[in-house]
Amino acid sequence: MSPSPAGGPALFIGTDTDYVALVRPQLDPDDPGVREAAEQAGVSPEELAGPGDTWAVLFERGGDGDGFELPGVRDAEPADFAERLRAELLAASGPFTVDGGAALRLEARPADADGYAFTAHITPPDEILTPLTVETGPLSAAALLTDLDAFLGSLA
């Protein structure tokens, strides 16, 4: 698991240049950058930081990335996705799919002796971007299981 640049729970699946991530950014009102942005916006740092309860999907493909918010998503939904991915990694000996709802679906296929490569099918809200796929290189199943445990722990 990689920490979100703004803090908060984050689950990254992929490499530095090809990944999909579920994140719930949480800004720190004491951060100098947040304080400066709040001053420029004419609001308090606490108001600018907000409650930090909005989930987002981030992605990068070949060095180009973007993301979108998932309004109304509660912690239970990303936790359920992570738990189902974890269960599949522990049980699977072949390809599998984990459906993360309308915005994200992961297809996994064995790669290497201890790994999987993923195809992330990402469907942003209609008005933002068109649906796309992100292919990851082989990822260690053991490392991904460790990341999933840390992610789930951050939600507890």
N, C-alpha and C positions, 0 to 999 in steps of 0.2 A: 504494500500500500504506500502510495506517495502522499505526503501531506498536501492539502489544498493550499495554494498560495495565500489564501485569505483565512486559513484555519478551517476547522470543521471536519466532519467525516468525509472520507474520499476513498473510492475504490477505482484503481486504474488497471485496465486489462490491455496489455500490449507493450510496445517499446517506446523509446523516446520520440520516434517519428510517426508511428502508426498505433493509435490507441483509441479506446473509448473509456470514458470515466463517468461515474456517478458521484456527484459532489454536493455537499450542502455547505456552501461558503458561509463563514461567520467572520465579519469584520470586527476588529478590535478598536473601540472608540478612542483608546489611548495611543494608537499607532499614529506617528507624526503625519503620514500620508493621508490617513483618514481625517485627522484634525484639519489639515490644510484644505482638503476637498470640501469638508463641511463648511469651513469659513468662506470658501469661494462660492458655495451654494447658498450661503446665508441660513444654514440650519445648524443645530447642535450636532456634535460628533455622535452622540447616542442615537439621534434621529436618523442620521445618514447610515449608521451601521445597521440599524433595524434589528429585528428579532433573530435573524440568521436561521430561518426555518424554511427557506425555499430551496428545493432540490433542483439540480441542473444536470444535463448531459453535456459533456465536453467530448470533442473528438479531434483527432489529427490524422491526416492521411497524406503520406509523402511530404510531410513538412508543412502542409496547409491545414489549419484548424479553425474550429468555430464551436459554437455551443448554443444551447437554448434552455430556458427555464421550464420546469415541470410544475406549474401552479397546482396547488391542491394535493400534491403528493405528501403523504405522511411518512415518518420514519419506518413504519411497518412494511411498506411496499419495497423499498430498497433492501431492507433486512430480509424479507421473504425471497427476493431475487438472489441475494448473496447466499442464503441458506440452501436454496435449490441448486445453485451452481456448485456449492461445496459438496452437496450430496451426490450430484452427478460425477464430480471429479473423483470422489471416493469409490463409487460403485461402477463406473463405466470402464469398459475395456474396448470401446469403439466410439464411433461418432455419437453425439447427443446434441440436443437443442434445449435452451433455457429461454422461455418467453418472459420478457420483462414488461409486458403490457404494450400499449399502442406505440410507445416511443423507441423501444429497444428489444431486439431478439438476438441471442448469441447462438451460433452454430459452431460446435467444436469437433475437431477431427484429430485423431492421434498424430503426433509428430515427434520424432525421436523416441528414445526408450522411456523417458519419464516426462513427456510433455504433450501439449496440445497446441494447435494453431486455431485461431478463432476467426470467424467472419461475423462481424457485428452489423446487423441490419438496423439502421437508424432512420426513424421517421419523425422529423421535426413537425411542429404545427404548420399547417398549410401555408400560411402567409409568410413564413420565415425562410425556409430552405426546402429543396426537394429531397426526397428520400435518397439515401446513399448507403454504401457498404464500406466497411473498413476491414482490411485483412491484416491480421497480426502474424508475425513470424512465430516460430515455436517458443512456447513459454513453459517453464518448468511447472509441473503440476504441484510439486511440493512447495515451491515458492508462492504459487498462487493460493494454495491452501493456507499458508501462513498469513498472506495478505487478507484473505477472506476472514480469518479468525480475528485479526486486528481490526478490520472494518466492523465486524459484528460487535466486538468489544467496545468500540467507540460509540456504538448506538445504545449500549446497555445502560 
